[in-house]
């Protein structure tokens, strides 16, 4: 049985005061919930203050990105060791905004996934198609290529560190959400691909999140799908009441 995993991606939002208030509010409201794994991913500059606010809770801390080198002359980048030093457990990699706004490739994302695992972090590998790719019937081709590219060279002994998040790009921040049937179809295909690349047991154990305008009103129907194991939440994770409601619905 896969334990549900809900992660909040704060993106480029909050300030020093609101980040602490949000983390502290979640820590208070989610006391005693142990049947769902929960993580929040603040901006880099608020990781340490959020970590302090979460220190007495079961909520894990994650980052929104990482670089694949350990240290050196890489101005503006953040290493795995730095994230660990800030108490991070998870790191989001390959988010659609990193792919389509910043221009990250599958090859670069793969380097980051490997570095994260080597550095003791648990990567959340994001995959998903653009609207024009879905309309052209290319969803599965795109998702398969991104999964294969992101996991290239990662062996059976290391793959357990990875969570995959399916995030249809056309549903992120648009108010549109994949139907429960659309989400299940792609999640099922991802699990079948993991079985093909690794093994049936590894595929059965891997958690696959859905991301894309997930909110309190659609949490139950999404999480009722047999291959949807969690949610990667954007806007709703910035509100204590909304994010708490989603987690309690799953719990």
N, C-alpha and C positions, 0 to 999 in steps of 0.2 A: 504493500500500500504506500503510495507516494504522499508524503506530507505536503499539504498546500503551502505555497510560497508567494507572498504578496510583497512587492517592492515598490517604493515610491521614488520616482525620478523627479527631483525638484528643478532640474534644468537650470537655466540662468535666472533664477528667482530667489527671493528673500534678501534680507540684509542681516547684519549681525544680531539685531534684536529679534526680528521675526523668525530667524532660523532657530534660535534658542527657544523661543516661545512655542514654535511648532513642535520641536523635538520634545520639549518638556510636557506639552499638552498630550502628545501621543503616549509618552511614557506613563503618564497618569491614567489615561483612559484605557490603556491596554494591559494594565496590571492583571496578572493571573491567567492570561491567554497563552496556552502552551500547545494547542493543537494546530497552530498555524505559524510557520516561520515568517517573520516580518523584517524588512530592512528598509532603511531610507538612505537616499543618495543625494546629499546636499552639494552645493558648489564647493570646490577645493578649499576656498578661503574660510569656510565655516565648518569644516570637518572637525576640528579640535573642539570648538565650542559645542557643536552638536553631540560629539562623543561624551563630553562631560554631562550634558543634559540627559543622555541616555544611559549613563553608567550603571544605574540601579535597575535597569529594565531588561527585558528579553529581546529588545529591538536591536538588530544588527545594523552596523554602519557600512555604507558602500560609497564608492566614488563613481563619477560619470565617465571616466576615461583614465588611461595610463599610457606611458611611453614604454617601449620595449627594451630600452637600454637601462642598465643598472645605475649609471651615473655618468657625469662628463659634461662636455660643452654642448648642451642641448637647451638653449635658452627658451624659457617658457614651458618646458615640459616637466612632468611629475613622474617619479619612478615608483615601482612597486614597494620598495623599502620605505619610501616616504609615506605611502598610503598605510602601510602596516604600522608605521610609527604614529600615525594619527588614529589608530585603532580600527582601521577598515578590515572588513571580512570579505566583502564583495566588490566587484568592479563591473560596470556596464561597458560593453565593448561592441562596436559595430552598429550603434544606434543609427537609425535612418538619417538623423540630422548630421551625424558625423560622416555618413556615406555621401549624402546628397547635397549638403550645404558646405561641409568642409572638404569633401572630396576623397575620403579614405577608401582604399581599395581592399578587396578580399585578402590580398597578400599582406598588406600592412596590418589588417585586423588579425590575421593569423599569427603574425609575430607577437602582437599584443596578448593574444590568448595564451600562447606558449609562455611568454614572460610572466603573465599573471599566475599561471599554475606553478611555474618554477619559483616564483616569489611568495608562494603561500596564500595567494588570493583566490577567490572563487569567481570565475568570470560568468557574466550573464551575456551570452552571445545573441545579439539581435539580428533577425533576418526578416525580410518582407518586401513585397512588390509595390511598385508605383501604380497609380490608377490606370495609366495607359497600358501597363503590362498585364494587369488583370483583365482589362477590356479586350486585350489581344489574345487572351487565353494562355498567357505565359506564366501564370502564378507559380505553378509547380516547378517549372524550369528555373525560374529566378531563385526561388527558395532553395531548391536542391543545390544550385551552384554556390549560393552563399553559405549553406551548411557545409558542403564539401570544402570550400575554400577556407572557411574559418577554422575547420577542424583538421586541416591537412597536417599530417605528421604527428598527430596526437594519438598515442597508443591506448590500448584497452585499460592499462593500469592507471592512466591519468585522466581519462574521459569523465570519470565520476565527479570531478571537480566542476564540471560545466553544467550550467542551466541554459537552455535555449529559450529565447523570447521571440514568438512570432508577432510581428507588428506590421500589419498592412499599412503602408505609408499613407494611403488615401484616407485612413481612419484616424490619423494622429492629429489631435488638436482641431479637427474639422467638425466635431459633433457627430460625424458618421461613425458607426461601429459595424464591424463585420457581424453578420447574423451568427447565431450560435451554430448553425449548420456550416457556414463558411469557415468559422474558426475551427470547428471539429474536423472538417475535411483536411485542412492544412496541417493541423496538429497530428492527425492520424498519419498523414503522408510523411511528416518529419520523423515520427517514431518508427515507421517502416524503413525509412532511409537509415536511421541509426542502427536498426537491427541488421540491415544489409552491410553497413560499414563496420560494425562491431559484433554484437551478438544479441540474441533475444533477451537475455537477462539484463544486459546493459540498457537496451531500449526500454524494457519494462521499468527500470529504475530511474531513468532520466526524467527530470521535471521540465515541462515545457509550459512557459507562461504565455498568456495572450496580452498584447499591449496595443492600445488604439482606442482612445475615448472610453476606456473602462471607467465606470462610475457606479454609485450605489444602486441605481435603478436597473442596471444590467448585470450586476455581479452574480446573482444567483443563477441566472440562465446560462451564463458563460461557464461558471464553475460546475454546472451540472453535466457538462459534456465529458465523456469518459477519458479524453486525452488532453483536457485543459487542466493543468495542475496548479495554476496560479495566475497572477496578473502583474504586469509592469504598468504602474499607474502614473500618469502625468499630472494634469491639472487638479484632479480630485485629491491627490496626495498633499496638496498645499493647504488643505482645510482639515483641521483636526476632526471635525464632525463627520465629514464625508469619508475620509480615509478610515476612521475608526468604525464607521457603519459597515464599510465593505469588509473589513477584517472580521468583525463580529458576525456578519452574515455567513462568511465562510466557516468560522469557528462553530 
